[in-house]
Amino acid sequence: VYTITGSRQYSQIISFTSRQINELKTYPNPVTQQLTVQLPPLQRGAVTIVITDFAGRRISSHHLIINNQRSLNLDAAHLPAGVYFVTLYFKDEEWKTKFVKQ
């Protein structure tokens, strides 16, 4: 960042957390009917799964209680063809991946 006097100043990085996109997987990809979401290793608790389209519009939202589950099945038959994103919220964490609907 340059100050008003033209000198250079650097801001301190406080923290940065990155989730690998491959921690949340979907298959088959592309999908026609049923989408399987392979979950990251999670304990028992409430999760929210949100499907958005490429423009960021929320298509659907699912609130579930999981108990060491490794995957969930979602109906994708009603979706028009296109690119979508699945976002999984668990406690204060978030995972995101994309899939294609044929």
Secondary structure, 3 states (H helix, E strand, C coil): CECCCCCECCCCCCCCCCCCHHHCEEECCCECCEEEEECCCCCCEEEEEEEEECCCCEEEEEEEEECCCCEEEEECCCCCCEEEEEEEEECCEEEEEEEEEC
